[in-house]
């Protein structure tokens, strides 16, 4: 197993060549993370991917947010109405290259988004009922977000109230915040092998955050052992909004390096 260098992480921050497939706005993001044993994550990854770790630990993240805008291509034609989304993820690489995200699940309220991402990207999207309420904070302290999810036809569920609790501080390269949030490459499984796709956006306007009454069954439905994400998340962040470019999927034929 090879470690991922800071230079490689920074390389993934650069805008990829080519034309974007779509543009989205992501708003009111919560980053809820649990520190876990890499041995709990590795058996749930496809061949060719390795667990990306920070100081020897793996991380499992649940990221709720909302998408008020989706536009197709360079012309910016409207593509889908506003919808809510949440993902369950961990962090991976291929032999020290391509640090990215592996999604166990992505739930969304838009059937167009669910079907399009499943067909076009091979991502494990699911249709879900999601409610999200945003209340202004007192004294200009930021918003409080109430988020509730139930996946249709499944016991997978999530509920939490989260809010920013610190100043905006974009993640510095080499920090744990950068490792967790600044991810610009995703992996997905296909019959022909692993697919990859890139996103590009300005660094998240991250803020340390707090969360109340976090309850979820997403991790157990995904097959993670109960001990992995028992108790409250170890680290919580909030980002109010980013403007995101999304690029098309590619088949990843990179050989596995050891």
N, C-alpha and C positions, 0 to 999 in steps of 0.2 A: 504493500500500500504506500502511495506517495502523498505527501502533504501538498496542499494548494498554496502557492506563494501569493504574497500581496500583489505582486506585479500581475499575476494571472487574474486576480479578482478585479483589479483596476482595468485590465484590458476588456473585461466583460461590461464595463460601465460605458464604453464608447458606443456611439450609435453604429449599428451594423450597416453594411452597404445594401443597396437595393431599395425598392419601394415598399412602404408599409401596406399592410392589408386593411388595417382599420385604425381608427383613433378612438380612445375612450377617455372619459373623466372618471377617476376613482376618488371617492369622497368618504370622509368619516371612517377611515380605516382604523381598526384595532388590531394590534399585533400581540397575541397572547401566547407566551412560550413556556414550555416545560423542558427542563434539563433532564435528559434521559441517558441510560446506558446505551452505547452504540450497538451492543449485542441484542437489544430489543428491537432495533430498527433494521439491522442488516438482513435478517431473514425475510423481510417484507419488501425487499427491493428486487427488481429484475436483474438478470445476468448482465454484467457490464457496468453496473453502477456501484459505487462505493460510498459509504457514509462519510460525509464531510463533518469534521469535528472542530470544536474550539476549546483549547486547553483540555483535550481528551474527552470532552462530552459531546454527545449528539443533542439535537434540539428538535422538538415537535412543536409546530405552530398551528394555531387556529386564527384565521384572519377574516373577520367580518367587515363588510363595507357595502357601499351602494354605488351604482353606476348610472348617473343621470343623463349621460350622453354617449352614444355609439355612432360613429360615422364611418362609411366605407371609403377606402382608397384615398388618393390625393385630392379628389374632388369634394370629399367631405359630405357625401350624400347620406341622409339619415338611414340607419340600418336597423335599429331596434328601439322600442320605447324604453324608458327608464326601468331599471330592475335592481333588485338586491342580490348579493352573492356572498358566499362564505367558502373558504377552502381550508382543508386539513393537509398539512405539508411537512416535509422534512428536507434536509439539505444534503446534496450529493455531489460527486464529481466522477470523472472517468480517468483514473490513473494520474491524478494531479492536474488534469486539464478540465476546462468547462465546468467550473463551480456553478451549480444551479439548484433548481427546485424539483423535487419529486412530489406529486400530488397523489394522495390516497383518495381524495374525493373533492369535488367542487359542486356546491349546491346553488341553484339559481331559480329565481321566480319566472324567468323568461324561457318558454319552451323553444323559441328560436335560438337563443344562446346555447341552451342545453344540446339541442340536436345539431346545430352548426359546429360546436366545439367537439362533439363526439365524432362526427363524420370528418371534419376538416383536420382536426389535430389529434384525434385518438385519446382525448382527455376523459377521465372518469367523471363526467358531469351527471348530475341528478336533478330532477324537478323537485322543487320544495315549496312549501308555504313559509314565507318569511315576513315578519312585521318588524319595522324599524321606526323608532321615534327619536327625534332629536330635540332637546330642550336647551335654550341658552343658559349658560352658567351665570351664577350670581357674581356681580362685581367685575364682569369682563373676564372671568376665569376660563372661558371656553365652553364647548357644548358637552352635554351629557347624553349619551346614546344608549337607548334601550333596544336590545336586539333579541329576537326570538325566531328560531328555526325549527321546523319539523319536516323531514324528508317524506315525500309521498310514498306510501307502501313500505315503510321501513321504520325501525325503532330509532334511527339516527335523529338526534335532537340537540339543540344548543340554546342556552339563554344566558344573558349577562347584561349588566349595566356597566359601561366604561366611560371614562372621561380623562382629558389631559390633566396632568398634575405638575407640570414643569414648563420651562421655557422651550421655545423651538431651538433645536440643536441638531442640524444634519449630522449624520453618522460620520465619524472620522475613519479613514482606512486603517485597518489593523484592529479596530475595536470590535467588541461583541455586537454592538448595534449594527455596525456595517456588515458583519457576518450574517446576521439574521435578516435584515431588511433589504439591503442593497443587492438584490438578486435579479439578473436580467436574462436568464436562460432557463427554460423549462424543458423537462424530459417527459416523454410519453411513450407508451408501448404500442407497437404495431406488428402485424404479421411478418413484415419484412425486417423487423429489428426495432431499435430505438429511434424515435423521432425527436428532434429538437425544434424549438422556436424561440425567437428573441423578442424582448420588449425593450423599449427605451423611454426614459423619462428623466427629468431633473431629480436630483437626490430628494428623498422624502423629507418634508419638514417635520422631523420626528420630535415628539415630546414624550417624556416619561409620563406614564398614565397609571390610573388606579381602576380596579374593577370590583364590582360587588356581585355576590350571588351567582358565581360562574357555575353552571351546571351543563354537562354535556355527555353524550353517548357516542359522539363521532369516532373517538379513538377506539373504543371497544368494538364498534361495528367494523372498523377497518382492520381489526385483528391485533392491535397492540395490546400487550398484557396490562392488566389492571394496575399493576405497580408503576407502570411507566408514567402515567399522567394522573396519579392519585394526588388529591389536594389541589390547592389553588395554583395558578401559573406562577412560575418563578420570576418572570419578567414581563412587563406590559408596556407597550408604547402606543402612541396615537399619532396619526398624520391626517391633517384636515383635507388635503386635496393634492392630486397630481394629474397632469395631462400626459397621457400614455400613447405611444406609438406601438402597434403590434404588427409583427412581421410573420410571413407565412412559414409553415412547417417544412423541415428538411429531414431526410433520412440520414441518420448519423452512422457512418461506416467507419468511424475512427476505431482502430484496434485497441483492445484493452492493454494498458501498460502497467507493468509491475516493477 
